[in-house]
Amino acid sequence: MQFEAVIGLEVHAQLKTKTKIFCSCPASFGAPPNTHTCPVCLGMPGVLPVLNKKVVEYAMLMGIATNCTIAGNSGFARKNYFYPDLPKGYQISQYELPIAQNGHIDIETNGVKKRIGITRIHMEEDAGKLIHDPSRPYSMVDFNRTGVPLIEIVSEPEIRTFEEAGAYLRKLRSILRYLDICDGNMEEGSFRCDANVSIRPEGTAPFGTRTELKNLNSFKHVEKAIQYEIERQKDVLLEGGKIIQETRLWDPAKNCTTSMRGKEEAHDYRYFPDPDLLPLVIDDSWINELTKKLPELPDGKKERFIAEYGLPEYDAGVLTSALELAGYFEACVKEFNSPSPDKRDKYLHEIIFCQKRAENYFLGTKLVSNWVMGALLGLLNTEGKTIEESPVSSSNLARLLKLIDQNVISGKIAKTVFEEMAETGKSPEEIIREKDLVQVTDVSAIEEMITKLIGSCPKEVADYKAGKTKVLGFFVGRIMKETKGKANPEIVNRILKEKLHQA
């Protein structure tokens, strides 16, 4: 029997406000335990919550950016459950009246584009954090996180594979970071995901019994947990068993999910409207004002990169996947294409009116794209660093690429210079000067070396003239070895072909 998965994701994004959602306590991460608390977020008797306007604006921005309808009237409810990190005995959330509904985002996996619906986006407060003592049977509670503002983004159950789940999450995180309303740090818990997974026989409509997966603190863990859970449920059904509706934890050490508890339904939380908070009324003028403030988002930036820089769709997608990476690329392109002051007016005139110059401009941006996506991202992945932590600045990378474009150094030598730049932080010019790496472009000097080489290799010359064109690589290698890799490869190849045909 063939099965298909039905996956829905619930994403909690911590908003980058200075204070909590219902009080003036700082919402920052990393303070000593229980230092960012007050009677309101600790749920003391007689206190009243006051809604943070910035939280509402951030939630609206995310709703607009994900094509949701912003509700003119929404409201808060109490979600009742007991847990030690919940001081009031309930969580203030939104239930029947969320702030945004019926949106969507577009994703792409393996070259296939797909639209994933967003059921709702609602605001709520975070709970505290339990800290378990490893040496004693005790748990401590840190209430600093209690009352920190969250938005929960609930997808439609339209995701079918773990790859689609990963693409959806990365796209959501990218939008949040472009809006600058969430830092998206999964390790610190400011971007968290729960996955609801079920399977059903292919071609059938009813959903199967779902399980909820928790403890997913990285994209890799989300994808692995969903992949494992799909296979686990298939095995259970094929062996004649039944799927139990439950919450399961992902164990990254064992690469498996384990049962945590039975899954609650909405009625278990006994939702009812919070009597301490007024209904939230949002007029069209406020929505229009925020819509105008919306920055360029990933999809829009990707389209601009394709049109403005002549990049392939794949390159544009990678470079716009993170706001900081897109910024690095554009800064590098700007530096790479900036002419010297005395030539600026002529250069700009040629950019507009000369097709050849326009072609060179696009070739330049592709060169930048190749190096950012290849050497730079490869280095960052190896060292486990983000683009903000790059040891090679956009200015230094652009200067290195200019030296390639100006035939000062070859692409091969540039890789050596790049590695040295990453290790030392030195400029490319400084490294080239210190190591005497300037490319040999003297045509007469290269001709003299090639003439001497051809005269000393009659067998290889005869092989080349007999049609064994791969022998050309032998000659190129010998010249490059003699010049310690500094000869201009284009000049070497051109002169070699000319001399060999004449031999």
C-alpha positions in Angstrom: 0.0 0.0 0.0 1.3 3.5 -0.9 0.9 6.2 1.7 1.2 10.0 1.6 2.0 12.2 4.5 -0.2 15.1 5.7 1.9 17.6 7.6 0.9 20.9 9.3 3.4 23.1 11.1 2.9 25.4 14.1 5.6 28.0 14.3 6.2 30.2 17.3 8.2 33.3 16.6 9.5 35.5 19.4 9.0 39.2 18.5 11.9 41.7 18.8 10.2 44.1 21.1 12.0 45.8 24.0 9.4 44.9 26.5 7.0 42.0 27.1 3.5 41.7 25.7 1.5 42.8 28.7 4.0 44.6 31.0 7.1 46.8 30.9 9.7 44.1 31.8 12.6 43.7 29.3 12.0 40.9 26.7 15.8 40.4 26.1 17.4 37.0 26.2 20.3 35.9 28.5 19.6 37.8 31.8 20.2 36.0 35.1 17.2 33.9 36.2 14.1 35.7 37.4 15.5 39.3 37.0 13.1 40.3 34.2 9.9 39.8 36.1 7.2 41.9 37.8 3.8 41.3 39.5 2.0 41.3 36.1 4.1 38.6 34.3 4.3 36.6 37.6 0.5 36.5 37.8 0.1 38.2 41.2 -3.4 38.8 42.4 -5.1 42.1 41.4 -2.7 43.0 38.5 -4.0 43.9 35.1 -2.3 43.3 31.7 -1.8 46.2 29.2 -1.3 45.2 25.6 2.0 46.3 23.9 1.1 48.2 20.7 4.4 47.2 19.0 3.4 43.5 19.3 0.2 44.2 17.4 2.1 46.1 14.7 4.6 43.3 14.3 1.9 40.6 14.1 0.1 42.7 11.5 3.3 43.1 9.4 3.8 39.3 9.3 0.1 38.9 8.4 0.5 41.4 5.5 3.8 39.9 4.3 2.2 36.4 4.2 -0.9 37.5 2.3 -3.3 37.1 5.2 -6.5 39.1 5.9 -6.0 41.3 8.9 -9.0 41.1 11.2 -10.8 44.4 12.0 -11.9 42.8 15.3 -9.9 40.3 17.3 -9.6 39.3 20.9 -7.6 37.5 23.6 -8.5 34.3 25.3 -7.3 32.3 28.3 -5.8 28.9 27.5 -6.1 27.0 30.8 -3.6 24.4 31.8 -1.3 23.7 34.7 2.4 23.5 34.4 5.1 24.8 36.8 6.4 27.4 34.2 3.0 29.0 33.9 2.5 31.2 37.0 -1.1 32.3 36.3 -2.4 28.8 35.6 -3.4 30.0 32.1 -1.7 31.5 29.0 -3.1 34.6 27.3 -3.5 33.7 23.7 -5.9 34.2 20.8 -8.4 31.5 19.9 -11.6 32.2 18.0 -10.6 35.7 17.0 -7.0 35.7 15.7 -5.4 38.9 14.3 -4.7 37.4 10.8 -6.1 34.5 8.7 -6.2 32.8 5.3 -2.7 33.6 4.0 -0.1 31.8 2.0 3.6 31.6 1.1 5.2 30.1 -2.0 8.0 27.5 -1.6 10.2 25.6 -4.0 11.7 22.1 -3.6 13.7 20.2 -6.2 12.7 22.8 -8.8 9.0 22.4 -8.1 7.1 25.4 -6.8 4.2 25.1 -4.4 1.8 27.3 -2.5 1.3 26.5 1.2 -1.7 28.0 2.9 -1.5 29.8 6.3 -4.6 29.1 8.5 -4.0 31.8 11.0 -1.5 34.0 12.8 -2.2 34.9 16.4 -0.5 36.7 19.3 0.2 35.1 22.7 2.6 35.2 25.6 5.4 32.8 26.2 5.7 30.6 29.3 8.7 30.3 31.6 11.6 27.9 31.4 12.3 24.8 33.5 15.9 24.1 34.4 16.6 20.6 35.5 19.3 19.9 38.0 21.6 17.2 36.5 22.9 16.0 39.9 19.7 16.2 42.1 16.0 15.3 41.4 15.0 19.0 41.3 13.8 21.4 38.7 14.0 25.1 38.9 11.9 27.7 37.1 13.1 30.8 35.3 10.3 33.2 34.7 12.3 35.7 32.6 10.6 34.4 29.4 7.1 34.5 30.9 5.1 37.2 29.0 7.6 37.5 26.2 5.6 38.2 23.0 5.1 35.5 20.4 3.2 35.1 17.2 2.0 31.6 16.3 1.9 30.9 12.6 -0.3 27.8 11.8 0.0 26.3 8.3 -2.7 24.4 6.4 -2.1 20.6 6.3 -0.8 21.0 2.8 2.8 19.9 3.3 3.5 16.4 2.0 7.3 15.8 2.5 10.0 16.6 5.0 11.7 18.6 2.2 8.6 20.8 1.8 8.5 21.3 5.6 12.1 22.5 5.6 11.5 24.9 2.7 8.4 26.3 4.4 10.2 26.9 7.6 13.2 28.5 6.0 10.9 30.8 4.0 9.0 31.8 7.1 12.2 32.6 9.0 13.5 34.6 6.1 10.4 36.7 6.0 10.5 37.3 9.7 14.1 38.4 9.5 13.5 40.6 6.4 10.7 42.4 8.4 13.2 42.6 11.4 10.6 41.5 13.8 12.2 38.2 14.9 15.9 37.2 15.0 14.9 33.6 14.0 17.4 32.0 16.4 16.2 28.4 16.8 18.9 27.5 19.4 17.8 30.3 21.7 14.2 29.4 21.2 13.1 32.6 19.4 11.9 30.5 16.4 10.3 27.2 17.4 8.3 24.6 15.5 5.9 21.8 16.3 5.0 19.4 13.6 1.7 17.6 13.2 2.2 14.5 11.1 -0.2 11.9 9.8 -0.4 9.5 6.9 -3.2 8.2 4.7 -3.5 5.8 1.7 -2.7 7.7 -1.5 -5.8 9.0 -3.3 -8.0 9.1 -0.2 -9.4 12.2 1.4 -9.8 11.6 5.2 -6.8 12.5 7.4 -5.2 9.8 9.5 -4.6 10.1 13.2 -1.9 12.7 13.8 1.0 12.9 16.2 2.6 16.2 17.3 6.4 16.4 17.3 8.2 18.6 19.7 11.8 19.4 20.7 12.7 20.5 17.1 15.4 23.2 17.5 17.0 23.2 14.1 15.9 22.8 10.5 17.8 19.5 10.2 16.0 18.2 13.3 12.6 19.2 11.9 13.3 17.4 8.6 14.8 14.2 10.3 12.0 14.0 12.8 9.2 14.3 10.2 11.0 11.8 7.9 11.3 9.3 10.8 7.7 9.8 12.0 6.3 9.1 8.5 8.2 5.9 8.3 7.3 4.9 11.9 3.6 5.4 11.2 3.8 3.4 7.9 5.4 0.5 9.8 2.7 0.6 12.5 -0.2 0.5 10.0 1.4 -2.2 7.7 1.8 -4.4 10.8 -1.9 -4.0 11.6 -1.5 -1.5 14.4 -3.2 1.8 15.1 -1.7 5.3 15.4 -2.3 6.8 18.8 -2.9 10.6 18.9 -0.1 11.8 21.1 2.8 14.2 21.5 6.2 12.8 20.7 9.6 14.1 21.4 12.5 14.0 18.9 15.7 12.5 20.3 18.5 13.8 18.1 21.0 11.4 19.8 19.0 8.3 18.8 17.5 9.8 15.7 14.0 8.7 16.7 10.8 10.0 18.3 9.5 8.9 21.7 6.1 9.1 23.3 5.7 12.1 25.7 2.0 12.3 26.5 -1.5 12.0 25.0 -2.3 14.9 22.6 -4.7 17.5 24.0 -7.7 18.8 22.0 -8.9 22.4 22.1 -11.6 21.7 24.6 -9.1 20.4 27.1 -7.8 23.9 27.5 -11.2 25.4 28.3 -10.6 28.6 26.3 -12.7 31.6 27.2 -12.4 35.3 26.5 -9.9 37.1 28.8 -12.0 39.5 30.9 -9.0 41.8 31.6 -8.3 42.7 28.0 -10.6 44.7 25.7 -11.4 43.6 22.1 -8.7 44.7 19.6 -10.1 46.9 16.9 -7.9 47.6 13.8 -9.1 50.1 11.2 -8.1 50.2 7.5 -5.9 53.3 7.9 -3.6 51.4 10.3 -3.4 48.4 7.9 -2.6 50.7 4.9 0.0 52.6 6.9 1.9 49.4 7.8 1.5 48.1 4.2 3.4 51.1 2.9 6.2 50.5 5.5 6.6 46.9 4.3 10.3 46.4 3.2 11.4 44.5 0.2 10.7 40.8 1.0 12.5 37.7 -0.2 10.4 37.0 -3.3 10.5 40.6 -4.4 14.3 40.8 -3.9 14.8 37.6 -5.8 12.9 39.0 -8.8 14.9 42.2 -8.6 18.2 40.2 -8.5 17.2 38.3 -11.6 16.2 41.5 -13.5 18.8 43.9 -12.2 21.9 41.7 -12.0 21.0 39.1 -14.7 21.4 36.2 -12.2 20.0 32.7 -12.8 16.9 32.0 -10.7 18.8 29.5 -8.6 21.6 32.0 -7.7 19.0 34.7 -6.9 17.1 32.3 -4.6 20.2 31.4 -2.6 21.5 34.9 -2.3 18.1 36.3 -1.1 17.4 33.5 1.3 18.8 35.6 4.1 18.7 39.4 4.4 22.3 39.6 5.5 23.6 37.5 2.7 21.7 39.6 0.1 23.2 42.7 1.7 26.7 41.3 1.5 26.2 40.4 -2.2 24.9 43.8 -3.1 27.7 45.6 -1.3 30.2 43.4 -3.1 28.7 44.1 -6.5 28.6 47.8 -5.8 32.3 47.8 -4.9 33.2 45.5 -7.8 31.5 47.7 -10.4 32.6 51.1 -8.9 34.9 52.8 -11.4 37.7 55.2 -10.4 36.4 58.8 -9.9 38.0 60.2 -13.1 36.2 57.5 -15.2 32.9 57.5 -13.4 30.9 59.7 -15.9 32.2 57.8 -18.9 31.5 54.5 -17.3 27.9 55.4 -16.4 27.3 56.6 -19.9 28.6 53.3 -21.3 26.4 51.3 -18.9 23.3 53.0 -20.2 24.2 53.1 -23.9 26.7 50.4 -24.6 25.5 46.8 -24.9 29.0 45.5 -24.5 29.5 47.3 -21.2 26.1 46.0 -20.0 27.2 42.5 -20.8 30.4 43.0 -18.9 28.3 44.3 -15.9 26.3 41.1 -15.8 29.4 39.0 -16.2 30.8 40.8 -13.2 27.7 40.2 -11.0 27.9 36.5 -12.0 31.5 36.4 -10.9 30.5 37.9 -7.6 27.6 35.5 -7.3 29.9 32.4 -8.0 32.4 33.5 -5.4 29.9 34.3 -2.7 27.9 31.1 -3.2 31.1 29.0 -3.6 34.2 30.0 -1.8 32.6 32.2 0.8 29.6 30.1 1.8 31.8 27.0 1.7 34.2 28.7 4.2 31.4 29.8 6.5 29.8 26.3 6.4 33.1 24.7 7.3 33.7 27.1 10.2 30.1 27.1 11.4 29.8 30.9 11.0 27.1 33.2 9.7 27.5 35.8 7.0 27.7 38.5 9.7 30.8 36.7 11.1 32.5 36.4 7.8 36.3 36.8 8.1 36.3 38.2 4.6 34.5 41.5 4.2 32.4 42.3 1.1 34.9 45.1 0.2 37.9 42.8 0.3 36.2 40.1 -1.7 35.2 42.7 -4.3 38.8 44.0 -4.5 40.0 40.4 -5.0 37.5 39.8 -7.8 38.6 43.1 -9.5 42.1 41.8 -9.6 40.9 38.7 -11.4 38.9 40.8 -13.8 41.9 43.0 -14.5 44.1 40.0 -15.1 46.4 40.9 -12.2 46.0 37.4 -10.8 44.4 34.2 -12.1 41.4 32.5 -10.7 43.6 29.7 -9.3 45.9 32.2 -7.5 42.8 34.0 -6.3 41.7 30.9 -4.3 45.1 30.9 -2.5 44.7 34.7 -1.8 41.2 34.2 -0.5 42.3 31.5 2.0 45.0 33.8 3.2 42.5 36.7 3.5 40.2 34.5 5.6 43.1 33.5 7.9 44.8 36.9 8.4 42.2 39.5 7.5 44.7 41.2 5.2 43.7 42.9 2.0 44.2 41.0 -1.3 46.7 43.6 -2.6 48.8 43.2 0.6 48.9 39.4 0.2 49.7 39.5 -3.5 52.6 41.9 -2.9 54.0 39.9 0.0 53.9 36.6 -1.9 54.8 38.0 -5.3 51.6 36.5 -6.9 51.1 39.0 -9.7 50.0 37.3 -12.9 52.5 37.1 -15.8 50.8 38.8 -18.8 53.9 39.7 -20.8 53.1 38.1 -24.2 56.7 38.1 -25.4 57.9 36.3 -22.2 55.1 33.7 -22.5 55.9 33.2 -26.2 59.5 32.6 -25.5 58.7 30.0 -22.8 56.2 28.2 -25.1 58.7 28.2 -28.1 61.3 26.6 -25.9 58.9 24.0 -24.5 57.6 23.0 -28.0 61.1 22.6 -29.2 61.9 20.2 -26.3 58.8 18.0 -26.7 58.6 16.7 -30.4 56.6 13.5 -29.4 53.9 15.6 -27.7 53.8 18.0 -30.6 53.3 15.1 -33.1 50.6 13.7 -30.9 48.7 17.0 -30.9 49.0 17.4 -34.7 47.7 13.8 -35.0 44.5 14.9 -33.3 45.2 14.1 -29.7 44.1 17.5 -28.5 44.2 16.5 -24.9 47.9 16.9 -25.1 47.3 20.6 -24.9 46.8 20.2 -21.2 50.3 18.8 -20.9 51.8 21.9 -22.4 49.6 24.3 -20.3 50.6 22.4 -17.1 54.3 22.7 -17.9 54.0 26.5 -18.5 52.0 27.0 -15.4 54.5 25.0 -13.4 57.4 27.0 -14.8 55.7 30.3 -13.9 54.5 28.9 -10.5 50.9 29.3 -11.6 51.3 33.0 -12.4 50.9 32.9 -16.2 47.7 34.1 -17.6 45.8 30.9 -18.7 44.0 32.6 -21.5 47.2 34.0 -23.1 48.9 30.7 -22.6 46.2 28.7 -24.3 45.9 31.1 -27.2 49.7 31.2 -27.9 50.1 27.5 -27.4 47.4 26.7 -30.0 49.0 29.2 -32.5 52.5 27.8 -32.0 51.4 24.1 -32.2 49.5 24.7 -35.4 52.7 26.4 -36.8 55.0 23.6 -35.6 
